[in-house]
Amino acid sequence: MLDSTVPALVLRLDDNIFHHGTLGAIRSLGRAGVEVHGLIEGRHAPASRSKYLAHMHTWPNGRDFVETLTAVAERIGRRAVLIPMDDEGAIAVAERSAELRPHFLLPDQAPELPRTLADKARLATVCAALGIAQPETRVVTTEREVAAAVADLGLPVVAKWARPWLLPRAPGLRNTSLVRRPEQAVQLLGRGGGSTLLLQRFVPGDADSDWFFHGYYDQDSACLFGGTGRKERAYPSGAGLTTYGRSLPNPAIEKTAHTIAATLGYRGILDLDFRYDAAVDAYCLLDFNPRLGAQFRLFSDERGLDLVRTMHLHLTGKWNTTARTVYGRTFLVENYDVFPALRIGRERTCTGWLRAMRGADELAWLSADDYWPFVAMTGQTIKRGFTRLARRRK
């Protein structure tokens, strides 16, 4: 039973109104009786329409991170559990934790660790030091370095930005993309703002290759709750977010996750992405996200316990249980899954996809007890579609 006297603040710095993980956190804690606050974009964000969001706060222009959070804490009036939803937020919370701790309940994380792990160039160094399998990765800053990397790694190759939270908002600029021609990588040079471009060896895969692990680790870096899942579909295909996932046991990945956390002394929530590499017969670590994953609701026990509830219970001193993920659950993201489903999935007709949507154990947006976020998401999706169409016609 969660302590309903302790509120929670869901925090996101990334300007992404379609971030379904934010809504998942609001609903999970709100349904458990917790007073949930959200520091997000504004009323145009579909998550703000959830009946489980007690209060919405917005970011003032030009205000310091700690100053803003302190002002929100004063409005809440009680020490709250702070839940960052993106890498930038997780990094800022860890690095300013000494100033935030009087106002918020936080995992006792090493301040520098989230930045190190979220930075994909530094992650490659960490993996090499720990003996964790990862595709060969090169930092590229010039056309010559691109040509050398392509010659060594082959084509296609995966282009990644080392610090995606620093990327400027620009059409066609994605955190990760599959590059099939060297000139595509050359065109990305210099577009990353303060982020370095990486080229990573492409690991061929099939429908069973892409996996992830979500977990919550206590002050001893012991996993209180977590689980592994398979990415059935993604958008963009092969290098994007999970649009349809299934929770399935994978002891090898779980062991790797626990080893990394224990070795690094990691505390709090993490989200790891893996791909099976048949060439080395190992699951390669592709990304380390030091925060809650957007599809975290895929993992639940028979009582409805999930990662945000685990975090709340632990930080409020109420954790006194053991929990095990119920495997076999499915999770579908309505506004993104329709594209890969109709292109590569079994449901290659709208009727087939709607049938798959009805069969999912949980949907990211649509919920019988909280339907306004789905309505708002649909409206914003249509609006964005018309806006893009108008731009193409100019």
GINORFEN-V495423 format. One record per backbone hydrogen bond with DSSP energy under -0.5 kcal/mol. NH is the residue of the N-H (numbers start at 1). CO is the residue of the C=O. Records with the same first field share a line. If there is no record, write none. Layout:
# GINORFEN-V495423
NH = CO / CO
This chain:
# GINORFEN-V495423
4 = 2
6 = 3
7 = 5
8 = 35
9 = 81
10 = 8 / 37
11 = 9 / 83
12 = 39
16 = 14
19 = 16
20 = 18
22 = 19
23 = 19
24 = 20
25 = 21
26 = 22
27 = 23
28 = 24
29 = 25
30 = 26
31 = 27
32 = 28
33 = 30
34 = 29
36 = 34 / 52
37 = 8
38 = 55
39 = 10
40 = 38 / 57
45 = 42
48 = 45
49 = 46
50 = 47
53 = 50
54 = 36 / 52
55 = 36
57 = 38
59 = 40
63 = 60
68 = 64
69 = 65
70 = 66
71 = 67
72 = 68
73 = 69
74 = 70
75 = 71
76 = 72
77 = 73
80 = 103
81 = 7
82 = 105
83 = 9 / 81
84 = 82
85 = 11
90 = 86
91 = 87
92 = 88
93 = 89
94 = 90
95 = 91
96 = 92
97 = 94
99 = 96
100 = 96
101 = 97
103 = 100
104 = 100
105 = 80
106 = 104
109 = 107
113 = 110
114 = 110
116 = 112
117 = 113
118 = 114
119 = 115
120 = 118 / 162
123 = 119
124 = 120
125 = 121
126 = 122
127 = 123
128 = 124
129 = 125
130 = 126
131 = 127
132 = 127
138 = 199
140 = 197
146 = 142
147 = 143
148 = 144
149 = 145
150 = 146
151 = 147
152 = 148
153 = 149
154 = 150
156 = 179
157 = 179
158 = 200
159 = 157 / 177
160 = 158 / 198
161 = 175
162 = 160 / 196
164 = 161
166 = 163
167 = 164
170 = 168
173 = 170
174 = 172
177 = 159
179 = 157 / 177
180 = 178
184 = 181
185 = 181 / 182
186 = 182
187 = 183
188 = 184 / 185
189 = 185 / 186
191 = 188
194 = 166
195 = 192
197 = 140
198 = 160
199 = 138
200 = 158
201 = 136
202 = 156
204 = 202
209 = 206
211 = 209 / 274
212 = 229
213 = 272
214 = 227
215 = 270
216 = 225
217 = 268
218 = 222
221 = 218
224 = 216 / 222
225 = 216
227 = 214
229 = 212
230 = 246
231 = 210
232 = 230 / 244
233 = 244
235 = 241
239 = 236
240 = 236
241 = 235
243 = 233
244 = 233
245 = 331
246 = 230
247 = 329
248 = 228 / 246
254 = 250
255 = 251
256 = 252
257 = 253
258 = 254
259 = 255
260 = 256
261 = 257
262 = 258
263 = 259
264 = 260
265 = 261
266 = 261
268 = 217
270 = 215
271 = 289
272 = 213
273 = 287
274 = 211
275 = 284
276 = 209
277 = 282
278 = 276
280 = 277
281 = 277
282 = 277
284 = 275 / 282
285 = 133
286 = 273 / 284
287 = 273
289 = 271
290 = 288
291 = 289
292 = 84
296 = 293
298 = 295
299 = 296
300 = 298
301 = 305
304 = 301
310 = 306
311 = 307
312 = 308
313 = 309
314 = 310
315 = 311
316 = 312
317 = 314
318 = 313
319 = 313
320 = 318
323 = 224
325 = 226
326 = 300
327 = 325
328 = 247
329 = 326
331 = 245
332 = 362
333 = 243
334 = 332
336 = 333
337 = 333
338 = 334
339 = 336
340 = 336
341 = 337
342 = 338
343 = 339
344 = 340
345 = 340 / 341
348 = 346
353 = 349
354 = 350
355 = 351
356 = 352
357 = 353
358 = 354
359 = 355
360 = 356 / 357
362 = 330
364 = 332
370 = 367
375 = 371
376 = 372
377 = 373
378 = 374
379 = 375
380 = 376
381 = 377
382 = 378
383 = 379
384 = 380
385 = 381
386 = 382
387 = 383
388 = 384
389 = 385
390 = 386
391 = 387
392 = 388
393 = 389
394 = 390 / 391
